[in-house]
Structures are given as C-alpha cells and as structure tokens.
Amino acid sequence: MKDGRYFEGMNLYSSGVFDAVVHFQEEGLMIAYVDQRTRFLQTPTAPWVQDFVVMDLAGIQKKCPEYLAARWEGERVELPCGDVYSRHITYEDQTGRVSQVWAQRNADPALDIITLEGEVIAFLMSNRYGMEVVVRPGCEDLTPLVQYRTDPLLSQPVYGIDCLGIQQCAMRDGVKLAQRVYLPQGGQPGQKWPTILVRSCYTKERFGYKLSKYVNKGYALVMQDVRGRGDSEGDLDPFAYERDDGSDTIDWIVSQPWSDGNVGMWGASYLGHVVVQAATSGNPHLKCVIDEVNVGSPFIDTVRRGGALCSQPLLCWALAQSSGQRPNMFYMSDTVDWAPMMDIRPLSSLAEKVLGTPKNDLWKKWTTHDEENAWWQRSDFTRNFHRVKVPMMVISGWYDGDGLGVSETWRGLTKYDVPGRRIVLGPWEHGPNTTRDVEGVAFGNNAIIYNFDINNLRWYDYYLKGIQNGMDGEPRATYYVVGENQWHTSDDWSPAEAKMTCCYLDSDGRANSCWGDGRLEWENPAQEGSDTYHYDPQTPFSDLVSEQVGHRSPINYKGHESGEDMLVYTSKPLERDVILAGEISAEFFASSSALDTDWILRLTDVDEEGNSRQLSENIIRAKFRDGFETAKLLEPGKVERYFLQMESNGWRLAKGHRLRVQVQSSSKNLVFPNTNTGDSPFEDMGSVVAVNKIYHGGRYPSHINLPLIFC
C-alpha cells in the first residue's frame, strides 16, 4: 500500500525468509520484526537497526516521493536524485500479471526496482549473503522470490531459530574457542541436523543474522571466533592455526547431540582462507565447502605477494586486527589517510608508530621472516592440498583483490582432481554480485544474478541433505565475459575451448613509455634486443590500485603510461573479436644493475581512443625468482629468466583494439617499494637506483601467455 508519497506495509524477505513488515512513512521508518524463534510478527517499532539487512531502508524512505513520481516507461529512467535504471527482465504470475524489473546502474550495491503497470511494487538487492526483497503483499511471485517458492527440491524456511548461546570447544593444544550455535526450532524431538560452520576473524556476531537463514531451512549454524579474536582464547596468528582449529571444531560439532554428522563450511576473504585450510585437513566429516574470494597463501596472494611486502591492501587489515581482541574496522574504511603511513620507515616499526602499542605483535612477526621459512609455511595451504577430498564451490570475480588466491586454490583442486569441484567467476569485486558498473566499464544487466544464494543452498542441500537436485551434473566452470556481457559455461577452468597463445615482446631498443617503439608480436622475433629503464625507490610509481579494500578494477591507465621508468609494448590492432578467458601468465628475461629489484607486469586493452584498461597484473621480487624459500641476490648485469603467474580474466578484445604489456619496478599502493640494496626490506633505511633491462627475441623469448577463444 502507499499513502501517495510513501509505501506502507511492505513485506521484507531475506534469502526467501519472511523477516519483517516495513512501513515507509514521512516521519521515518517503522518495522514490525518477525520473532526469530517463534516466527510471530511483532509490534512495529522505531528506530530500526541497519545491520538487520544490507539494503539501505532509510535511503529508500528518503527517496519514496521520487520512486512514486517517476514515469517507469521506455528503456531508461533517471530520477531527480541521479539514480539511473535500465529496463531488465519480466515476471509473470499464475494470474497473468506481468511485472517489470528495472536494473540500477552505476551503483554499488545496486538497488533494483520492480513495477506493475507503472507502479513500484518491490525493491530488491543482491549480496553475498542472499537476496533481500521488500515487496507489496501479494506480489511476491512477480519478483525473484518466486524461485524460492516454486522449486520442490529446495529446502524451505519452515523453522524458527533457537540460539544456544556462546559455547566453547577445546583445540588440540588446550586453547578454547568460542562459538554461537543456532538450531532449527520446530523440528521433531531429538532431531539431528546437518551443520554449516563459519569461522570468523571479525567476530562471530558480525555475520550471524545474515547467515541465519540457513537455520530457517533446516541447518544448524555454528558461528565461531577464530583463535585470538572475539571471545576465543589464544593469540592472533593469522592463517597459521586455521587447518587444525577448523578440523578440531568439526570434530566437536559431530560429537554434539544435535549433529547428524554432516558438516559444510562457508567463508569469504579471510573466512574463505579458513575453509580452504579446513579442507586440507582431510577431516572426513567435512562434506562440502563454499569458498568465496579466498585469501591465498602468503607469498602468492597476501602479505608477501611475489616476495614483496603488500602495502595499502594489507596494511589496513593488519592495523584493524592489531588494534584489539575485536578488530577496529576504522582502519578498513575509506576515511583513513594512508599517505603518511606508507612513508614510515623502517617498515618493521610501522604498526607501533601508527597504533602506539599494538595489542598483538602481528606486524612484527610479518616483518621478521623474509624468506618462506617454516614459520610462513604453516600458513601455506597448498602444501596440504593432496589431502583435499571435499567438493568445493569456488566463487570470485575479475575485480576481486584476492583473485590470485582463488586461482591458486583452483589450481590445487585441479592438480589433485578433487571430485565435485566447481568455479563461478563473474564481473564481480571482493563482495560479489552487487554491481553492474566498475571504473566506467558497463556490464550487462545480467551481471547481477538473482539465484546467487539459491545456488549456494542447492549445493548444501545436495551434499549435506542428500537431496537429488542435479547439482552434481552442472558444468564445472561458469564465467562472465565482459564486453560481450554474456555468461558462459565450460568443462574446466581455464575453459577447455581456450587456446593458450604466446604474445612476444619486441622493440627497436626504445620501449620506454607508450610513446616508445615497444611492440607485441604473435611470433618470437628472430633478432635479439633489449630495453632499459631506471627505477628509483625514492620516486616510486603511485599506481591506480582501487581504494576499496580487497578490490582490483579495470583501471584506465590512459595518461599514466608516459613515464620513462616504464616499458610499454603494444600490439597491432586486432583484426577480429577475440575472447580472453582463463589463467594468464608471463615468462620474461631481465637483468639489473642492483642486487635486488622488483618486476611488475601489467596487461591492458587499448581502444581506439587510447583508453588502456587493466586486465591483469602481478609482481615478482627478483631474489625469489627460483622460489620463495631461498633468496638469491642478483649478479649485476646477468640475464635471468622469470615466470610470473598473473590474474585471470574474462574479457572480449574487440576488433580494432590493441593489447598492451607494461613493465615497471614499483607499485607503491600495492607493495612497499624495493630499496634495491639487497638488505632486509623491513629494516633498510637506504636505497639505490637500479638500471633494469628487459630482453626479448631470439634466445630471450619474453612473452605473455594468453588463453584465447577466437570468435
């Protein structure tokens, strides 16, 4: 209902579960919550709590007059506030009514709108926890909610939620970890339940409500504080204890009288690393895993990426975790001024100078061990991948800042042919399935899918409840191609139909900047050559890394490729459309006048206007060219071979566009600059200028490996 300018009595659903009745009124919001345990509707109250949902209900309330006054017709609607909507899909119910979905553009997260005969009847928002829908009563089947209601093989929300409070379980070393246990309310006496386990470094309370929808559908939910966080005992030592602690917690779960012996896990980012670690324990009670945007091993994805020390993306997380038993999320916000922190030296003193006295010695530990020794190896899940037997659904996107960790996980699953593995890769950021536009690149309206959490539920239903819903017969890989703006499936990732193609570096000896003579060729040039640039650690390249923690993006490097401290190699215009889809890597030959330096390679797509969109990049510290376990300083001037695994992507390379490879030695907002001295990077106060050289052609076939599907 509506009062002319506002909406009254709208039903709120989270992941298909009826949660509240929302009254949008001129004087503010009134919400009648559904009691979690009894499922009875309570008396409307105000104010409400934003953490209740991801959807910005207060924002909707403020814009109600604009939503109601808008003419929802044509292909595009722009509101006075600037919000833009594009005509999307339709739904038809059993009575023949047809609704229209309007996809919000240039918003993250996107708030989509559904109309019926030109009137707004619903708002919907997708996120990693599920789909939230606010809808006029009686119009549910005119929204994506119909998917929850009409699938006879999908677990239905027929239970209330019984919270058993905080409980403790002892790990093998005696340390006790704290968890909240949620059980379905309304089952048979003594009924046992499959369990979904979530282990968090952000405290168990942060995601509990949003993930509790699984409990409504017949699952026990265990939300645990990892060691040294929240109410758990022990000291914070990120990554190191997660395999054993995860396995011990699973054993505790199956010993409980309410457990049926089947455990699944969910996790994203650090929590995703946690579930991968648990899978490497080989615990037989772990039956399936959903792993989103997982942090990888220290020297591949995080902390020591490529052997360097990550700067802004890592520093914010480390400071948040070092500020107390419960993380101070201020340090992960966009309000922090990072510039002065990035210049603190020596690096080992950074946390102390920012926080005063850190509550733990996390940063000190990280800046003590340079090589990948036994201390770091505790955190490297790849060393135990041979123990993984559990089906794993891996979810990520092209703009996930932990994409290298996701790729590392997938390579491990593939190497050991883990049964039931699946991967879904969208045009998504670290928080998947929330937007259709990133850095000026527009995806299709289909970039946000409305069955994201339904697919997760079907995964658990199949592996934990034994519901034969066909999940085991679906394609192994699902991926989105930006530019074409279509979803694809394949029998594998990289796609089985992609052809690995080498693209070789070449020049006439002056590849400096985009104005130089650097070229990319499809065959290795017969004539050997080289290109030289100078790298000064005192003037590092301040790259365009996304300001949002955990994200990468299709950054436009136009106007940032003219420096003499960058080599640029560009192909001829493509003669036809080509799809780039899969794992990307590079092999190159280089020398330096210094004892150590960094090499950063970046792949971009250059259009006719000179826009140079980043597709992939990565870094390797020279002294770790033969492996991270042993540092080998350079012999000045000696040519060395390097291999670099880069970020994967799915992108249409349009006819007339050109491929480009950038080579440089610093990326200040990604990693702290290499001083080039060969001394400890954590204590070094000095620096030297390096004369760096890339070799190509003949005996030095420097190239980038591209998985291409020719249209």
QUIMOKA-V204464 format. One record per backbone hydrogen bond with DSSP energy under -1.0 kcal/mol. CO is the residue of the C=O (numbers start at 1). NH is the residue of the N-H. If there is no record, write none. Layout:
BEGIN
{{CO/NH} {CO/NH}}
END
This chain:
BEGIN
{{1/8} {6/3} {7/24} {10/22} {11/135} {12/19} {12/20} {13/133} {14/17} {17/14} {19/34} {20/12} {21/32} {22/10} {23/30} {25/28} {28/25} {30/23} {31/45} {32/21} {33/42} {35/39} {36/161} {40/35} {45/31} {49/52} {50/53} {55/57} {56/60} {57/61} {58/62} {59/63} {63/67} {64/68} {65/69} {66/70} {71/73} {75/87} {77/85} {79/82} {83/79} {84/105} {85/77} {86/103} {89/101} {91/99} {93/96} {97/93} {99/91} {100/115} {101/88} {102/113} {103/86} {112/124} {113/102} {114/121} {114/122} {115/100} {116/119} {119/116} {121/136} {122/114} {123/134} {124/112} {125/132} {130/127} {131/15} {132/125} {133/13} {134/123} {135/11} {136/139} {139/142} {140/143} {143/146} {144/147} {145/148} {145/149} {146/150} {151/154} {156/158} {160/185} {162/183} {165/181} {167/179} {169/177} {171/174} {175/171} {176/233} {177/169} {178/225} {179/167} {180/223} {181/164} {182/221} {183/162} {185/160} {188/191} {193/260} {194/220} {195/264} {196/222} {197/266} {198/224} {200/226} {203/206} {207/211} {211/214} {212/215} {212/216} {214/219} {215/218} {216/159} {220/196} {221/182} {222/198} {223/180} {224/200} {226/229} {229/232} {233/228} {237/240} {241/245} {242/246} {243/247} {244/248} {245/249} {246/250} {247/251} {248/252} {249/253} {250/254} {253/256} {256/259} {258/193} {262/195} {263/287} {264/197} {265/290} {267/292} {268/271} {269/273} {269/295} {270/274} {271/275} {272/276} {273/277} {274/278} {275/279} {276/280} {278/281} {279/282} {283/286} {285/263} {288/265} {289/393} {290/267} {291/395} {292/269} {297/300} {297/301} {297/302} {298/304} {299/306} {302/304} {303/310} {304/307} {305/308} {306/621} {309/672} {311/315} {312/316} {314/318} {315/319} {316/320} {317/321} {318/322} {320/328} {322/359} {325/230} {328/331} {329/332} {330/333} {338/342} {341/344} {346/349} {347/350} {349/353} {350/354} {351/355} {352/356} {355/357} {361/365} {362/366} {363/367} {365/368} {371/373} {373/377} {376/379} {377/380} {380/383} {381/384} {382/385} {384/387} {385/388} {391/289} {392/422} {393/291} {394/424} {395/293} {396/426} {397/400} {399/552} {400/403} {402/406} {403/407} {404/408} {405/409} {406/410} {407/411} {408/412} {409/413} {410/414} {411/415} {412/416} {413/418} {414/417} {418/421} {422/394} {423/478} {424/396} {425/480} {426/398} {426/428} {428/399} {434/110} {436/443} {438/441} {441/438} {444/447} {451/455} {452/456} {453/457} {454/458} {455/459} {456/460} {457/461} {458/462} {459/463} {460/464} {461/467} {467/469} {470/473} {471/474} {476/423} {477/490} {478/425} {479/488} {481/485} {481/486} {482/652} {486/481} {488/479} {490/477} {495/498} {499/708} {501/706} {503/704} {504/521} {506/519} {510/517} {511/568} {513/516} {518/570} {519/506} {521/504} {525/698} {529/696} {531/694} {533/692} {535/690} {536/539} {541/543} {541/668} {548/551} {550/401} {553/555} {555/614} {557/560} {561/514} {563/566} {566/513} {567/663} {569/661} {570/520} {574/656} {577/711} {578/653} {579/709} {580/651} {582/649} {584/646} {585/705} {586/644} {587/703} {588/642} {589/695} {590/640} {591/693} {592/637} {595/634} {597/622} {599/620} {600/664} {601/618} {602/662} {603/615} {603/616} {604/660} {605/613} {606/658} {607/610} {611/607} {612/557} {613/605} {616/603} {618/601} {620/599} {621/624} {622/625} {623/632} {624/627} {628/372} {635/638} {640/590} {642/588} {644/586} {649/582} {650/482} {651/580} {653/578} {654/657} {657/574} {658/606} {659/571} {660/604} {661/569} {662/602} {663/567} {664/600} {667/670} {667/671} {670/311} {675/688} {676/595} {680/684} {682/348} {690/535} {691/593} {692/533} {693/591} {694/531} {696/529} {697/700} {700/702} {702/505} {703/587} {704/503} {705/585} {706/501} {707/581} {708/499} {709/579}}
END
